[in-house]
């Protein structure tokens, strides 16, 4: 990565993180004001004050450490509320305190609403970003073109071939591979008719789905109906990554790889399988470029990584990715809003599943990433296009919301736990217990941040 690109990535990441933090704290701020709570400070960042201004009772400032922010409300900390001999109430700075504006003196439900407003704002931002991308750019879907069928699968037996375009299933037109999958699942194993197009000739075939057990990324198994073929990915180079053998060998974007060690490849999956098993071994690729076929010799780099279950896996990589492969389905604003809500919900569920699997030990904690990984991803997505950056921002916004709802003292989820206990007991948790819990929460949070930085640095060094 060049110095200019590195600087661009850092600046872009700080801006993106600043927007997410601002939206989160703005949620707390707006609802606190609506509930009649006085706000003393609205800060982007922690630590030493860099600059700011005061308007009314609130000081707006930017602080030195850009990894968070906070809204300081009147009477938020019971230790800062002092009552003198005359019954006059003061805050920690010695200023008179209006109990009507005190956070601690509001009803439990008012405090719950203020605390929930932060994560809620991040969920809302994610929904709006997904909606905007889907409404303007379209919804990314895989085209209804078949990849290579698995040997002896239902698709292979029925005669489906690589690059067949599927036009209709059960006489209903299909626009994407998602439509095909939905029809296969709805069949419940009954024979279904496919209308396909091959070499400009249309024909009808019958495919009988078979029951199959699939194992997902987390190792969980589920029963599905399957025909044994997925969408087509061309063995064409969509991107060449710096520091890998493909770049050193002169492979270019747009090159089509037609053979590996003399064995023809018709899809990117075939190419990847043959490269992954040849780490450290010299491989001859036949490249098709501008109508000519060129032999290029590369030695796949051995890359060691941790899979979701924590197992160490070593694969050969030459540093190329396929072309995007998506079609962008044009949809109306209301449909885009629906799909934006689905994307926000599914992202939230995925994050919760990862966290739960991590607690159970099914997912390695080495998969945790920190600011360095997020900054790297920001730079990569920005190079792909603005819509990619917006989608990443939406995903990180959901992450921020979900993580803030964890039941860890000092986070929003920890405050909600205390409020739940207060509702159950009919009185607040004692200040002493809250102080102890927040110290523990702070230690946990700092430890998690250090561990995330540790993982990020080791990834940069090429370690698993």
ABEGO torsion letter per residue (X at the ends): XBAAAAAAAAAAAAAAAAAAAAAAAAAAAAAAAAAGBBBABBBBEBEBBABEBBBEABBBBBBABAAEBBBBBBGABAAABBBBAAGBBBBAAGBBBBAAABAAABBAAAAAAAAAAAAAAAAAAAAAAAAAAAAAAEBBBBBBBBBBBBBGBAAAAAGBBBGBBBABBGGBBBABAAAAAAAAAAAGGBBBBBBBBBGGBBBBBBBBBBBBBBBBAAGBBBBBBBAGBBBBBBABBABBBBGBAAAAAGBBBGBBBABBGGBBBABAAAAAAAAAAABGBBBBBBBBBGGBBBBBBBBBBBBBBBBAAGBBBBBBBAGBBBBAGBBBBBBBAAAAAAAAAAAAAAAAAAAAAAAAAAAAGABBAAABBBAAAAAAAAAAAAAAEAAAAAAAAAAAAAAAAAAAABBBBGBAAAAAAAAAAAAAAGBBBBAAAAAAAAAAAAAAAAAAAAAAAAAAAAAAAGBX
